[in-house]
Amino acid sequence: MEATLDTMEIVGELPEHISVHLDRGYDSETTRERLWSRGLIPVISEKGKSAPLQATKRWVVERTNSWTNAHKKLVWCTEREDRVIDFWLAFSGVVITVGRLIRRGWTHYRWEGRPCRRP
């Protein structure tokens, strides 16, 4: 985590009150002290307690990662060329985006010949 926090200096000046949302794996006093020493407000889920419904800060990333992991070619990627790996990541993004657009269109619009079953 220190390396990630060190890269924040590259960004430049930041707003006064920044909260950092972390999951239960980071629940320790050491982590809290490191964040406070950098002027960051730690918002960390506590071990042994279920996450509140308001903990939506991380879910978009986790959901997107799980969609990408559904493409097994990326999970077991044995490619060595960077451009081939970049292609598979971009292709996965296209498949996810087009699938979402089709589902969104299906739920919002009706047309002749529309299938009975939701895609």
Secondary structure, DSSP 8 states (H G I E B T S, - for coil): -HHHHHTHHHH----S-EEEEE-GGG-SHHHHHHHHHTTEEEEE--TTS---TT--TTHHHHHHHHHHHTSHHHHT-----HHHHHHHHHHHHHHHHHHHHHHHHHHH---TT--SS--
